[in-house]
Amino acid sequence: MKEGIHPKYGPARFECACGNVIETRSTRQGTIKIEICSNCHPIFTGQQKLVDSAGRVEKFMRKYEKKTRSAKKNEKPQS
């Protein structure tokens, strides 16, 4: 490798919103704040946890609920 063309690789600290702290190395040194880590992400925990600050999930659920109710009313009984 050529000397002097690569960024410095040093210690970094990742702080998650859940309180988990991960110490590693990165080209971006210092403290980095993240929202979701491996301790609170649904893929790793197996639990569904919605992170919603603007109420978008509730708005979607209300909209979807209206469509499913109207679809059930219009459904014809099978004979």
N, C-alpha and C positions, 0 to 999 in steps of 0.2 A: 504494500500500500504506500501511496505517496504521503510524505510528511506534511503536516500543516493544512490539509484540505478538509479534514473531517471535523465535525463539531465535537466539543468536549463532552465526555460521558461521565456523569457524576451521580452522587446520591440525590434521590428525589423522595418526597413523602406525599402520598395520596391520602386525603381525608375525605371520607364518604359522609353523606348527610345522615346516615344511620349511626355514625360514630366510629366506624371501623377505620383503622389507620394501617396503610400498607407502606412499608419502607422498601424501596427498590432503587434501581439506577436508571437514569434516563438522560437524554440530551437536554432536557429542560429541568434544570435543578431547582430546588426549593420546594415549597408546599403547593400542591395542586388540589383544588377542591373539586370533587366529583359528586354526582347525584345518586348513582346506583353502582354498587360493587358486587362482588361474588357472594357476599353474605346476605344481601337483600334482593338480588335479582331473581325473578320467578323461575328462570331456567335452572338455576343452581339450588334453590330452596324447595321447589316443587309446590309452592303456594302462590296463589294469585294475589298480588298486592298492586292496586292501582295508584299510581303517583299522578295526581291531577290537581293543579293549582287554579285553573281557570273555570272549572265546572264543565269541561267539554265532555267528559265521560257521562255525567248525569244527563246532559242535553241529548247526547246520542241515544242513551237508553230510553228516554222519554219519547223521542222521535221513532225509534225502532218499535217500541211497545205499541204506539198508535197504529203502525202499519200491520203488525201481527194481529191486533184485535180486529181490524177491518177485514183482513184476509180470512180470519176464522168465521166472521159473520157471513161473508159471501160464499163460503165453501158449501157445496151441495152435498147432501147426505148420499152415501153410496147404497145401492139396493142390491 
